[in-house]
Amino acid sequence: MGLTEKIVLGFLCAFAVLGVIRLFSAPLRLALKVLINTLLGFAALFVINLASGLTGFSLGMNLFNALVIGILGVPGLVLLVLLKIVFV
């Protein structure tokens, strides 16, 4: 295989990789957004539980709370806080 064939093959591989990245960029961007929102929700839950000594308000970490925060992120945490304020 000569040098020109290797260069052409390299360009074809680069275009194929760029095509695959472009094809999956929207779903990956959405997944990254959901992951960031989830991490922010768990970080906010951690901060709420850290401040529970001062405020007297805390949310336990159980399966239901983890699922709500994991799926909805920060809005899920706000929902759990509102539910606890209203019903408890």
C-alpha positions in Angstrom: 0.0 0.0 0.0 1.5 3.3 -1.1 1.6 6.6 0.7 -1.3 8.1 -1.3 -3.6 5.1 -0.5 -2.7 5.6 3.2 -3.5 9.3 3.1 -6.8 8.6 1.3 -7.7 5.9 3.8 -6.9 8.2 6.7 -9.1 10.9 5.2 -12.0 8.4 4.7 -11.6 7.2 8.3 -11.6 10.8 9.6 -14.7 11.6 7.6 -16.4 8.5 8.9 -15.6 9.3 12.5 -16.8 12.9 12.1 -20.0 11.6 10.5 -20.6 9.3 13.5 -19.9 12.1 16.0 -22.3 14.4 14.1 -25.0 11.7 14.0 -24.8 11.0 17.7 -24.1 14.6 18.9 -27.8 15.5 19.7 -28.5 12.4 21.8 -25.1 12.8 23.6 -25.8 16.4 24.2 -29.2 15.6 25.8 -27.6 12.8 27.9 -24.9 15.2 29.1 -27.6 17.8 30.0 -29.6 15.2 32.0 -26.4 14.1 33.8 -25.5 17.6 34.8 -29.0 18.3 36.0 -28.9 15.1 38.1 -25.5 15.9 39.6 -26.7 19.4 40.5 -29.8 17.9 42.1 -27.8 15.5 44.3 -25.3 18.3 45.2 -28.3 20.5 46.3 -29.7 17.6 48.3 -26.3 17.2 50.0 -26.2 21.0 50.8 -29.7 20.8 52.2 -28.7 17.9 54.4 -25.6 19.7 55.5 -27.6 22.7 56.5 -30.2 20.6 58.4 -28.5 21.4 61.7 -29.1 25.1 61.3 -32.5 24.9 59.6 -34.0 21.7 61.1 -35.1 20.7 57.6 -33.7 17.6 55.9 -34.6 15.1 53.2 -33.5 11.5 53.6 -31.8 9.6 50.9 -34.1 6.7 50.1 -35.0 5.0 46.8 -37.9 7.2 46.0 -36.0 10.5 46.6 -33.0 9.1 44.6 -35.3 8.2 41.7 -37.1 11.5 41.7 -33.9 13.5 41.8 -32.1 11.2 39.4 -34.8 11.6 36.8 -35.9 15.2 37.3 -32.7 16.7 38.8 -33.1 20.1 40.5 -36.8 20.4 39.7 -37.3 17.0 41.3 -35.5 18.2 44.5 -37.8 21.3 44.6 -40.8 19.0 44.2 -39.6 16.9 47.1 -39.0 20.0 49.3 -42.5 21.3 48.5 -44.1 18.0 49.2 -42.3 17.8 52.6 -43.4 21.3 53.5 -47.0 20.8 52.5 -47.6 17.3 53.8 -45.3 17.1 56.9 
